[in-house]
Amino acid sequence: MADGLERGAGLEAFRRHRHDVLNQLQIVRALIQMNRADRAIAAIDRIAAWLQSLGRVQQAVPAGAEAIVWTLAVCPHIVVDEIDVQGAPHGDALAEWISCMTELEARLAVNGDSPRMKLTVDAEQMWVHCDADLTQVEELQVRYPRIRFSRR
């Protein structure tokens, strides 16, 4: 029971943090908007979209799958429109998923891309459906056989 309470408290803390960051972004956006700094506003909008996607992820993950939330929390270029968690990845599958998402984040950051994605996760595999050009991920699919990429 205590484990479940700690898990719930951790996700609640994450929700509050996300909410606070969004509020701050709203204030900064308004201030920048007064000076018409269009590029700064666009950057802030991207951050807000990412944080909103984390909210969708947080709502979708069952107990025991918090690693999904925390992995995506450090991947600001991965914007999740939809997520279907059919089972929490564990063991080697979880390690592969974390490594793949971290590497994908690094690649996206270099190009400044933030593709919108739909993720389907189960205990052994993950499917990534995204609206970006997937030619960059061919070698990721070879290196991470439990991850399947497709274009939406």
Backbone as a ProteinNet text record, in pm:
[ID]
protein_1_A
[PRIMARY]
MADGLERGAGLEAFRRHRHDVLNQLQIVRALIQMNRADRAIAAIDRIAAWLQSLGRVQQAVPAGAEAIVWTLAVCPHIVVDEIDVQGAPHGDALAEWISCMTELEARLAVNGDSPRMKLTVDAEQMWVHCDADLTQVEELQVRYPRIRFSRR
[TERTIARY]
81.8	0	86.3	192.8	279.9	343.9	381.2	441.3	344.7	219	118.2	100.1	104.8	92	210.9	333	451.8	445.7	402.6	391.6	292	176.4	76	124.9	197.2	250.5	354.2	435.5	535.7	472.1	369.5	300.3	225.2	171.6	103.6	203.6	322.3	426.8	466.4	476.1	508.1	398.5	271.6	160.2	166.4	192.7	201.7	316.4	430.2	546	513.6	452.6	413.6	318	222.2	125.4	195.1	286.8	359.6	444	511	593.7	505.5	390.5	299.6	253.3	224.7	184.8	296.2	417.6	530	548.2	532.4	543.2	434.8	318.6	210.8	247.9	306.2	346.9	457.3	559.2	670.3	619.9	531.7	475.6	405.6	328	256.9	355	461	560.2	632.8	670.3	738.4	643.3	518.8	420.3	406.6	423.7	416.9	526.8	640.8	752.1	753.1	658	642.9	763.8	814.5	928.1	875.2	844.9	778	855.3	983.2	1061.5	1061.1	1068.3	1063.8	928.1	823.8	690.2	677.9	732	726.5	799.9	914.3	989.8	910.5	849.8	769.2	649.2	588.3	475.8	517.5	637.1	686.4	704.7	759.3	778.3	643.1	548.1	414.8	350.9	367	312.3	374.8	504.7	573.5	520.9	507.9	458.4	314.7	233.7	97.5	98.7	192.9	202	240.8	322.6	357.9	234.9	145.1	20.1	-61.8	-67.5	-138.3	-72.5	59.9	132.4	104.5	112.7	90.5	-47.2	-147.7	-283.6	-299.1	-218.6	-234.4	-158.1	-54.3	29.5	-31.2	-31.7	-79.7	29.8	-9.2	88.4	192.8	316.4	425.6	492	434	490.9	540.9	570.7	614.9	742.4	822.8	946.3	915.7	797.6	757.5	747.5	682.1	665.5	801.2	883	1010.8	1105.6	1099.2	1182.4	1142.7	1013.9	967.4	983.3	992.5	1012	1148.4	1241.7	1373.8	1392.9	1282.4	1286.9	1196.2	1238.9	1150.2	1119.6	1190.3	1161.1	1064.6	1024.7	927.8	792.9	700.7	567.3	468.5	404.6	313.6	169.5	106.8	-34.7	-124.3	-83.8	-161.6	-65.2	-109.4	-30.8	-126.6	-93	-170.7	-73.7	-86.3	2.4	-74.6	-38.9	-105.6	-38.2	82.4	156.7	286.1	332	454	576.4	664.7	788.6	873.2	948.2	1032	1160.5	1257.8	1383.4	1452	1494.4	1564.4	1477.3	1347.3	1256.8	1252.8	1249	1247.9	1379.8	1490.6	1622	1635.7	1587.4	1593.9	1506.4	1387.3	1295	1355.8	1412.5	1474.2	1590.8	1677.3	1792	1747.3	1646.7	1598.9	1538.7	1454.8	1392.6	1497.2	1596.6	1702.5	1783.6	1815.3	1891.2	1806.8	1679.8	1590.8	1581.2	1570.7	1567.7	1692.7	1809.1	1934.4	1937.3	1890	1886.5	1790.2	1674.3	1576	1626.7	1696.4	1747.9	1848.5	1931.2	2030.4	1962.7	1851.3	1779	1673.6	1647.2	1543.2	1403	1389.7	1259.8	1182.9	1050.7	962	841.9	863.9	752.5	645.7	523.3	411.9	401.2	381.7	386.3	266.6	239.7	148.1	232	227	304.6	210.3	247.6	179.2	286.8	264.4	366.3	304	375.8	337.7	462.2	451.4	562.2	687.3	673.4	788.2	821.7	728.3	753	693.6	737.6	680.9	669.2	559.2	536.2	534.8	610.4	619.2	564.5	453.8	393.3	412.8	484.3	508.1	488.1	474.8	446	572.2	687.5	815.1	871.1	970.9	1042.9	1117	1093.1	1150	1280.8	1339.2	1464.9	1575.5	1566.1	1668.5	1663.4	1554.3	1540.1	1570.1	1608.6	1634.2	1737.8	1846.3	1947.4	1901.1	1811.2	1754.3	1674	1598.6	1519.9	1608.5	1724.1	1816.9	1874.5	1915.8	1977.5	1878.4	1754	1651.4	1538	1552.3	1454.8	1315.1	1300.8	1168.1	1088.9	1152.5	1088.2	1051.4	929.8	882.7	841.6	894.2	863	775.1	680.6	600.6	556.1	521.3	474.4	323.2	272.7	127.8	67.6
-119.3	0	125.8	126.6	244.5	269.5	160.8	176.6	247.3	209.6	273.1	419.3	451.5	591.5	673	617	687.9	710.5	610.6	620.7	731.3	730.6	832.9	971.3	981	1110.6	1161.7	1071.9	1113.2	1166.3	1099.1	1146.4	1276	1291.2	1416.2	1531.8	1507.2	1610.5	1648.5	1548.9	1576.2	1661.8	1631	1707.9	1852.8	1873.3	2010.1	2086.1	2020.3	2084.7	2125.3	2035.5	2063.4	2182.2	2184.5	2294.6	2427.8	2426.5	2549.4	2600.3	2509.1	2549.1	2609.1	2546.8	2602.2	2743.1	2763.6	2898	2999.3	2961	3051.9	3081.5	2980.8	3002.2	3098.2	3090.5	3182	3326.9	3347.2	3482.4	3535.1	3451.6	3492.5	3520.6	3436.7	3455.6	3591.5	3625.5	3753.6	3870.7	3861	3968.4	3981.6	3871	3874.8	3925	3885.8	3925.6	4078.5	4142.9	4289.1	4350.3	4280.9	4329.6	4265.7	4180.3	4113.2	4027.7	3954.9	3865.4	3731	3724.4	3607.9	3477.3	3484.2	3360.3	3307.5	3395.9	3352	3290.7	3349.3	3296.3	3156.5	3137.7	3006.1	2901.7	2939.1	2846.2	2812.2	2909.9	2886.6	2799.2	2821.7	2737.9	2592	2569.3	2431.4	2367.9	2442.7	2389.7	2358.3	2446.9	2424	2299.3	2278.5	2158.7	2032.8	2037.7	1922.8	1895.6	1999.9	1980.4	1928.1	1974.7	1922.9	1776	1739.2	1598.5	1512.8	1566.9	1492.4	1469.4	1564.9	1546.6	1431.5	1422.1	1310.3	1177.3	1176.3	1054.8	1018.5	1116.2	1091.2	1031	1080.6	1029	887.4	850.7	721.3	607.6	639.8	531	468.1	336.1	267.2	263	227.2	208.9	108.1	136.9	49.3	91.2	190.1	233.1	377.2	426.1	564.4	595.8	493.6	516.8	578.6	550.8	611.1	762.5	805.9	949.7	1015.1	957.4	1019.9	1020.1	918.2	916.8	1030.6	1044.7	1150.1	1288.9	1296.4	1425.8	1485.7	1404.6	1456.8	1458.2	1447.8	1447.4	1557.5	1683.7	1793.1	1801.5	1726.8	1729.5	1618.3	1534.8	1429.2	1475.3	1504.2	1552.4	1439.3	1392.3	1278.5	1328.1	1303.8	1337.4	1232.1	1106.6	994.7	890.8	822.2	710.6	603	480.1	364.5	271.1	260.6	173.8	46.3	-60.6	-189.2	-272.4	-233.7	-301.3	-226.6	-225.3	-153.2	-230.2	-163.7	-232.3	-259.7	-366.1	-401.8	-467.3	-474.3	-541.3	-485.3	-575.2	-535	-448.9	-477.1	-398.3	-253	-232.6	-96.9	-26.1	-94.9	-35.2	3	-83	-54	66.5	71.7	182.3	314.7	316.9	439.3	482	388.4	421.9	476.4	413.2	456.1	596.4	622.5	754.8	862.6	830	925.3	956.4	853.8	875.2	950	915.7	987.1	1133.6	1161.1	1300.1	1375.3	1314.6	1380.6	1412.3	1320.1	1343.1	1455.8	1456.5	1560.3	1697.4	1701.5	1828.8	1891.2	1810	1860.6	1935.9	1881.7	1943.3	2043.3	2049.2	2137.4	2089.2	1959.9	1902.2	1863.3	1871.8	1825.4	1755.6	1635.2	1566.7	1524.5	1522.6	1478.2	1327	1256.8	1111.2	1048	926.8	838.5	719.9	686.9	574.9	464.1	342.5	225.6	143.4	117.1	50.7	-73	-184.4	-299.4	-348.3	-458.9	-505	-538.3	-574.8	-619.4	-534.5	-451.6	-373.6	-233.9	-148.1	-15	20.6	84.7	133.6	284.6	347	492	531.5	601.7	652.9	803.7	859	1003.2	1068.4	1201.2	1277.8	1331	1282.5	1331	1231.6	1278.2	1191.5	1087	961.3	854.6	797.8	860.2	808.2	813.1	904.7	916.7	802.6	728.9	628.7	486	468.5	333	259.8	327.4	258.6	238.2	323.9	302.5	172.2	146.8	23.6	-99	-90	-203.3	-224	-116.1	-124.7	-156.4	-116.4	-137.4	-220.5	-352	-436.6	-437.7	-396.4	-394.1	-266.6	-173.4	-47.6	-52.8	-20.3	-17.4	125.7	178.3	313.9	309.2	399	413.5	558.8	594.9	731.1	734.4	840.5	856.3	918.7
0	0	0	81.6	87	-49.5	-119.8	-251.7	-347	-343.4	-427.9	-392.9	-264.1	-222.6	-269.1	-256.8	-303.5	-453.7	-525.7	-670.9	-706.9	-642.6	-668	-630.4	-519.9	-476.5	-575.6	-631	-728.7	-855.6	-902.2	-1022.4	-995.3	-874.6	-839.3	-835.3	-781.5	-779.3	-921.4	-1008.3	-1148	-1211.3	-1185.7	-1239.7	-1193.3	-1065.5	-1012.1	-1077.1	-1092.4	-1155	-1298.6	-1371.5	-1509.7	-1513.7	-1423.4	-1417	-1388.4	-1294.7	-1260.4	-1376.8	-1446.1	-1560.3	-1669.5	-1693.9	-1794.3	-1755.8	-1629.1	-1584.8	-1610.3	-1580.1	-1602.6	-1751.3	-1832.2	-1976.4	-2026.2	-1968.7	-2007	-1974.4	-1858.8	-1818.5	-1909.2	-1930.6	-2017.5	-2158.1	-2204.7	-2338.5	-2349.6	-2250.2	-2252.1	-2253	-2174.5	-2170.9	-2304.8	-2359.8	-2489.1	-2596.3	-2586.7	-2685.1	-2692.1	-2580.2	-2580.2	-2666	-2675.2	-2758.1	-2896.9	-2923.3	-3052.8	-3091.7	-3000.2	-3025.9	-3076	-3205	-3263.6	-3247.4	-3263.4	-3251.3	-3108.7	-3012.5	-2872.9	-2840.8	-2893.5	-2870.8	-2931	-3048.6	-3111.9	-3027.4	-2972.7	-2887	-2761.5	-2703.9	-2584.4	-2617.6	-2732.7	-2773.6	-2788.6	-2841	-2854.2	-2716.8	-2623.5	-2488.2	-2425.2	-2443.9	-2388.1	-2448.5	-2579.2	-2644	-2585.2	-2562	-2502.5	-2361.8	-2281.9	-2145.9	-2145.8	-2238.3	-2248.5	-2287.9	-2373.3	-2411.9	-2291.8	-2203.6	-2082.1	-1995.2	-1994.7	-1921.5	-1978.3	-2111.8	-2174.5	-2136.9	-2139.2	-2103.7	-1958.6	-1870.7	-1728.1	-1703.8	-1772.8	-1754.4	-1807.8	-1905.6	-1971.6	-1905	-1829.2	-1777.2	-1652.6	-1648.9	-1529.4	-1422.5	-1303.3	-1196.2	-1243.3	-1214.2	-1254.3	-1383.9	-1451.9	-1580.1	-1574.4	-1455.6	-1440.3	-1516.1	-1545.7	-1621.1	-1757.3	-1811.7	-1938.7	-1922.6	-1815.8	-1790.8	-1771.6	-1686.2	-1653.7	-1772.1	-1858.8	-1978.9	-2071.6	-2098	-2187.4	-2126.1	-1994.2	-1927.4	-1958.4	-2003.9	-2040.9	-2192.7	-2266.9	-2413	-2468.7	-2459.5	-2499.4	-2648.3	-2732.3	-2875.8	-2916	-2821.3	-2848.1	-2793.5	-2884.7	-2846.9	-2872.8	-2767.3	-2775.2	-2784.9	-2900.6	-2918.4	-2855	-2870.1	-2816.1	-2761.8	-2656.4	-2604.3	-2556.6	-2589.5	-2546.5	-2476.7	-2345.4	-2267.9	-2236.7	-2307.8	-2290.3	-2182	-2146.4	-2042.1	-2017.6	-1895.1	-1860.7	-1908.3	-1984.8	-2023.6	-1899.5	-1903.4	-1788.9	-1838.9	-1750.8	-1782.5	-1905.7	-1995.4	-2117.3	-2207.7	-2211.3	-2295.7	-2248	-2117.4	-2063	-2091.9	-2071.2	-2097.3	-2245	-2334.2	-2477	-2511.3	-2452.6	-2477.9	-2432.2	-2312.6	-2259.4	-2347.8	-2385.6	-2471.1	-2606	-2665.4	-2796.5	-2789.5	-2689.9	-2677.2	-2650.3	-2570	-2539.3	-2664.5	-2742.3	-2865.8	-2969.6	-2980.8	-3072.9	-3034	-2904.7	-2856	-2899.1	-2882.9	-2920.5	-3069.9	-3151.2	-3296.8	-3332.1	-3269.8	-3297.9	-3253.9	-3140.9	-3089.3	-3185.1	-3248.7	-3343.6	-3457.3	-3504.5	-3615.8	-3570.3	-3440.1	-3389.4	-3423.5	-3452.6	-3488	-3362.3	-3370.3	-3264.2	-3327.5	-3382.3	-3448.2	-3347.7	-3393.3	-3311	-3327.7	-3215.3	-3218	-3150	-3192.8	-3121.7	-3077.7	-2950.8	-2897.1	-2851.9	-2882.4	-2828.6	-2758.9	-2632.1	-2550.4	-2487	-2493.3	-2412.8	-2340	-2272.8	-2188.9	-2268.6	-2395.4	-2473.7	-2595	-2643.9	-2765.4	-2753.5	-2846.2	-2855.8	-3003	-3037.7	-3172	-3167.5	-3256.3	-3266	-3402.5	-3401.5	-3524.5	-3521	-3619	-3613.6	-3748.7	-3744.3	-3865.2	-3931.8	-3889.8	-3944.8	-4046.3	-4119.3	-4211.2	-4129.3	-4156.8	-4075.1	-4128.5	-4229.7	-4283	-4178.2	-4084.4	-3980.6	-3879.7	-3873.5	-3768.4	-3813.7	-3939.4	-3988.4	-3903.9	-3870.6	-3789.8	-3645.3	-3596.9	-3463.4	-3461.4	-3567.1	-3573.1	-3572.3	-3634.9	-3635.8	-3496.2	-3433.3	-3301.5	-3190.4	-3207.2	-3104.6	-3165.2	-3169.1	-3238.1	-3175.7	-3053.8	-2990	-3023.2	-3093.9	-3129.8	-3278	-3309.2	-3447.7	-3481.9	-3590.7	-3634.9	-3759.4	-3767.1	-3889	-3901.8	-4022.3	-4048.6	-4035.5	-3967.6	-3950.8	-4071.8
[MASK]
++++++++++++++++++++++++++++++++++++++++++++++++++++++++++++++++++++++++++++++++++++++++++++++++++++++++++++++++++++++++++++++++++++++++++++++++++++++++

